[in-house]
Amino acid sequence: MVRAAITAVGHYLPEDRLTNADLEKMVDTTDEWIRTRTGIEERRILKDPQKATSFMAIEAAKMILERKNIDPDEIDMIVIGTVTPDMLFPSTACLVQTGIGACNAWGYDVSAACSGFLFALSSGVRFIESGHSKKVLVIGADKMSSIIDYTDRTQCIIFGDGAGAVLLEPAEEGYGILDSVEHVDGSNWSILCMHGGGSLHPASHETVDKKMHYLYQDGRHVFRYAVQGMADVAAEIMERNNLTGDDVRYLVPHQANHRIIDATARRMGIEMDKVMNNIQRYGNTTAATIPLCLADWEHELRKGDNIILAAFGGGFTWGSAYVKWAYDGVPGT
Ligand SMILES: CC(C)(COP(=O)(O)OP(=O)(O)OC[C@H]1O[C@@H](n2cnc3c(N)ncnc32)[C@H](O)[C@@H]1OP(=O)(O)O)[C@@H](O)C(=O)NCCC(=O)NCCS
């Protein structure tokens, strides 16, 4: 069976930083509260109103093309996880296709909130495994600042902007994405959603007045489900593949809250020094968190490392992937 491997990683982070000290001036909060409850110290914000999610996704994709010295017309397919597309349609994938000049590529967006990258990855993997595609760009990108109410202290402290990308190619035997698990359960859709702007509540004066174009979240309840969901799905993939904590080189968890990450690692029996965690610097970038972690740790990864990816998000959506890393990162990069 042909498997798919991640063969390159790219990313884009806006330069502007929104620190906890900045937020103290905007809403009734403290650096101490934010750090102890979430682990976040600062986030990146794409301030230019002319630039949106596709801009960040294009930059992340271009990094891969440059690093791998690939011609854009070699890309067969582009799959993008995002809940902040530039517009409802066309898809962000279309904008990225033209932005990088991938004249032979097709593609689409995947709406799975914080599981967006994992679900997009799963989708891309299947097209490689079936022999349909040879080079697939999988991107997680979100401009969360476009849907956050910066007067609401319960939401604005959490989210940031960014994009991460990976290239999938047919794997050398024994390497690549060896297994994945995906779940959705819509019964709790209303505790983490954006009410306005869709066909149920199209934009109107009323939807704007009622702040329905901002992310809505009942944080306390989402927290409970997220702890359970991330830990369950990570345990599920480890059991299916007879892995113990000792076998795993890195856990790559969605960066929602350091307490959710800690709970997942504990359940898997993985020490914290084997957990990728950059929430302090970027906050929750929704679909971008997992590839942004891979970008930050790529130089440390070695061919054959066992990596577990795990995510939980609005929908609810949640999932996990078992990856046998396919190449040596370059130390110091
Ligand atoms: C949002 C979240 C950080 C809040 O942390 P929490 O420990 O659950 O806090 P609570 O919501 O119970 O609020 C505790 C108190 O702090 C207050 N508070 C909320 N935000 C605050 C802030 N930024 N600064 C200071 N106080 C704040 C609340 O009003 C509440 O006060 P009260 O007890 O007087 O009512 C946490 O619930 C969380 O991370 N949830 C998951 C979010 C998530 O991951 N979403 C993405 C999808 S995976």
The ligand as a Gaussian input file, in Angstrom:
#p B3LYP/6-31G(d) Opt

LIG

0 1
 C      -11.830000      30.303000      28.287000
 C      -11.074000      29.703000      29.450000
 C       -9.598000      30.111000      29.346000
 C      -11.615000      30.277000      30.741000
 O      -10.950000      29.676000      31.842000
 P      -11.792000      29.064000      33.061000
 O      -10.801000      28.622000      34.049000
 O      -12.727000      28.056000      32.475000
 O      -12.550000      30.331000      33.590000
 P      -14.108000      30.527000      33.774000
 O      -14.778000      30.693000      32.429000
 O      -14.596000      29.462000      34.695000
 O      -14.113000      31.917000      34.503000
 C      -13.618000      32.100000      35.809000
 C      -13.775000      33.552000      36.188000
 O      -12.815000      34.339000      35.474000
 C      -13.477000      35.411000      34.790000
 N      -12.760000      35.699000      33.553000
 C      -13.020000      35.223000      32.319000
 N      -12.129000      35.726000      31.452000
 C      -11.290000      36.496000      32.149000
 C      -10.155000      37.261000      31.815000
 N       -9.682000      37.361000      30.555000
 N       -9.518000      37.937000      32.793000
 C       -9.942000      37.876000      34.074000
 N      -11.012000      37.165000      34.453000
 C      -11.684000      36.483000      33.500000
 C      -14.875000      34.908000      34.565000
 O      -15.747000      35.998000      34.391000
 C      -15.142000      34.132000      35.824000
 O      -15.502000      35.033000      36.840000
 P      -16.678000      34.640000      37.878000
 O      -16.155000      33.394000      38.586000
 O      -16.748000      35.846000      38.736000
 O      -17.894000      34.360000      37.040000
 C      -11.196000      28.161000      29.466000
 O      -12.502000      27.822000      29.812000
 C      -10.829000      27.525000      28.167000
 O       -9.686000      27.524000      27.763000
 N      -11.825000      26.904000      27.506000
 C      -11.586000      26.181000      26.281000
 C      -11.497000      27.165000      25.170000
 C      -11.012000      26.531000      23.920000
 O      -10.128000      25.724000      23.948000
 N      -11.579000      26.942000      22.779000
 C      -11.140000      26.569000      21.502000
 C      -11.708000      25.303000      20.982000
 S      -10.790000      23.908000      21.355000

